[in-house]
Amino acid sequence: MADVTPVVVGVDDADDQDALVRYAAHQARMTGVPLHLAHALVLPGPFGWDKEEEAGPKALVRRASTVVNRWEAVARSAFPDLTVKGELPFGDPASTLVERSAEASLLVLGHRGKGGFPRLALGSVSLQVATHSRCPVLVIRPGIDGARPRGPVVVGADLVHRTPQVLTFAFAEADRRSAHLRVVHALHRPALLPGPGSVSSAQREGRDTEDEARSLLEERISELRARHPQVPVELHIEWVRPATRLTEWSEEADLLVVGTRGRTGLRRLFLGSVSGEVLHTAGCPVAVVPTQDEQ
């Protein structure tokens, strides 16, 4: 029997972690896997330990254990039947979580937006992990209550790059949450050429393009519909910037799902433009699913 891969949530000693831990615990319970709480032990720089009341590796481990124990208690209190375990990896938070993603089913992280524009400030750890993770990463904002679904699951569908991982994840999440699934594909409107009949010709071509996109999208999701027959599905083919529409619908969504576009090598240093933008601006939790184009 294969090992069960846990949901891993990155935690620290901030007070806003309570909602994050409860959300991750609810996610693990819905998925039927254990919850692991990871708190990175950051080693001192080349100049040694800071002068504190308690300094040294033993004190570092002691403080970190206190953090993990605190959030373990919160998770167990919320879901007594959930298997909960603490982890204290050595290293910077982003690197340790990326490494941990190879053996996790999901990473859950806080948004940690700060400053006068909280909808634009994304923590560097969350962005780095979402870019490089081997498993899906779910980033949530403060104040989100994962135990109270509020709307549909919204997923951005890419018909140019064949990346079924994104739609597969979205269908599974909608099924677990007993939610509608809103599948969104954005089309790019070509510039009109001057001349008689150019507008009507463009309108006909636009309708044909929409029909072709809808037909292809129906084909792509047919197997997933059969696998999740209880999930109501809405298809939206629209002439709009994808990040704009996804952000708008995130205001009423329970979850927004996007992909990384399967970048490798140096191109993996950055998320796709849509994924990166909605991570900064979405009004609901965002799941970033690592993808690799199918040939």
N, C-alpha and C positions, 0 to 999 in steps of 0.2 A: 504493500500500500504506500503510495507516495506521501511524502511529508506535506502537512497542511501549511500553506504559506500565510503568515499573519498580516493583519493590517498594522502598520507601524506609524505611530504619531510622534513627531518631534516636539519635545516640551522643554520649557525653561521655568524660571522661578517667578515669572510675571503673573499678576492676578488675572489677566484676561485669558489665561490658559484654561480656565474652568470650562467655558463653552466649547473650546477646541477639543478637550479631552472627552467631554460628553458626546460631541458629534462623532469623533473617531470611534468611541465605544459603541454608539448606535450603529455605525457603519459596519463594524466588525460583527455585531450581533445579527444584523440583517444578512450578512454574507455567510455567517456560520463558521467564522474562523477566530483564532485568538487575537487579542490586542496586545501589542508590545509598545511600551512607552520608552523612547530613546532620548537620553540627555547626554550630549557630548561633553567629555572631559577635555577641556582645552588646556594643553600644557603651556608652561611659561615660555617667554621668548628667550633670546640669548643672554639677557641680563638677569635672568633668574626670577625668583618669586617677588611679587610686590610685598611691601612691608604692611602686613595686616595683623590683626590680633591673632589670627590663625593662619599659618603659612606652611606650605609643604604638601607633598602628594597625599598624605593621609587625611589632611584637612580638606583637600580638594575632593577626594572620594566621599568623605563624610557629608560635605555640603551637597554634593550631587545626589547622594543616596536619599537625603532628606527631600530633595525636589521630586525625585521619582516616586518615593513612598507616598508623598502627598497626593500626587495625581493618580497613583494606583488605587488609593482609598476612594477617590472621587469616582473612578470608573467602576469599581466593585460595588459602590453604593448605588450607582445608577442602574447597573445590570448585574445582580448577584450571581447569575448563572454563567457569566462570561469569564473565560480564561484570560487572565491579565498577568503580564510579566514586564518587569523593568529591565532596561539595557543601559549600560554605561560605557559606550565606545570611546576610545581615545582619538582625538583629532578635532579639526574644525567641523562645525555642524554640517555645512553643505557637503563636504567630502565624505563624511561618515554616513550621511543619509543616502547619498548617491551609491556608495558601496553597499549599503544595506538593501537598496532597491532590487538588487539581483536576487534576493531571497524573500521578497515581500510580494503580497498580492496588490497592495495599495499603500502609498504614503500619504499621510494627512498632515498638512502644515497650516499655520496661521498666516494671514496676509501681512500683518504687522505694519500696515500703513501708518505713517506719522505726518505731522505737520499740518499746514492750513488746507491742504488738498488731499484728504485721506483717500479719495477715490482714484488718485493718481500715483500714490506712493506705494510701491511693492517692495517688501523686504528683499535684500540681496540673497539671503539663504533660499527663500521660496523660489525666486527666479532661477537661481543656479540649479537647484534640484529639479525643477520642472523642465529645464532644458536638457539635463543629462541623465535623468532617471531611466532605469530599465523597466520600471513598472509604472502604471498610472499614478499621477500625483493629484490630490484633491486639495485645493487651496480655499480656505474659508475666511470670511471677514468676521471681526468681533460682533457678537450679538446674535449670530445665527443659531437657531434652535433646530438641530437635526431631527429631533423627535416629532416635529410638527410639520409635515409636508405642506407646502403652500401652493403648489402649482405643478405645471408639467416639467418633464425633462426636455431640454432643448439641445439639439446636436447640430453642429455645422457639418454638412456633407460635402465632400470634395469629389466631384465626378471626373476631374482631370487626372488626379493621382489615385490609383486604386489602393485604398488603405482601409480594409474591412475592420481593422481593430477598433476604430472609433465607433462605428455603428454597432458593432457587437457589444462593446462596453455600454453604450447608451441604451440599447434594448434591455440588457440585463439589469441596469439600474432602474429603468422605468418599471420593469417587472417587479423588482424587489420593493419599490416604493408605491406600487399600485397606482402609478401615475400615467397620464397621457404622455406620448412621445411626439414632439414637434421636430420634424426633420427639415432643415433649412439649407437650400442651395442657392447661392447668389450668382447671377449672370452679369456679364459685362456688356453694356450697351455700346455698340459701335457708333462712331461719329457719322452724322448724316452728310451725304454728298449733295451739293446743289444740283437742281434740275427738276423738271416736272415729274411728278409721281414718286419723288424720293421718300416722302413721308409715308405714303400708303405702302410702298414697297418695303420700307423698314418695318412697318407694323406687321405686315404679313411674315416677313423673315423672323421678327421677334416672336410671333405666335408659334411659328414652326420650331424655333429654337427652344421655346418653353415646352412644347409637346415632346420634343426629342429628349430634353433633360428629364422630364417627368417619367417618360417611358424607361429611360436608363436607370433612374433612381428606383422605380418600382421593381425593376429586374434585380438591382443590387440588394434590395431589402426583402425579396420574396422568401428566401430561406429563413431569415430572422423573424419575419411575420409568422411563419409556420412554427418556429421554435417557441415563440412567445405569443400565442393566439389571443391571450387576454389583454394584451397591450394595445389600446387604441392609438392609431398613428395618423398624424396630420402631415401632409407633404406641402412644403412652401417653396415654390420656384419664383424668385424675385430678382428684379433689376435694381440692385442696391449694393453698396459696399457691405461685404459680409460682416465685418466687425461692428458696423453701425447697427444692423438689424439684430445681431446676436446680443449686443449690449442692451438694446431697447427691450427685447423679450426677456432678458435676464431679470428685469425688475419684478416680474410676476412668476418667475420659474423657481423650481426647487433645486435644479442643478443644470449647469451649462457644460456641455462636453465638446472639446475640440481636440485636434491632433497636433503632433509636432512636425508633420510632413516628412518624417523618416530621414532627417539629415544625418550625415555621417562626417567624420573627419573634421576639418576646420569649419565646415558649415554648421556643425552641431553646436558651435559656440553661441548661436543665436536661435531663438524660437522663430517660427513662422510669424509673419506680420499680424495675422488674425489672432493667433494664440497669444502672442505677446500683448496685443492691445486689449483683448478682453480680460486678461489677467489683471490689468491695471484698472479697468473701468466697469466690469460686470457688477451687478447688484446682488448676485447670488453666488454660492460656491461654484468654483470652476474646476472641472476635471480635465487634466491634460494627459492625453493617451499617447505613449510613444508608438510610432508607426514606422513601417518600412514599405515602400511602394512594392506592389506585386507586379511582376513582369507579365 
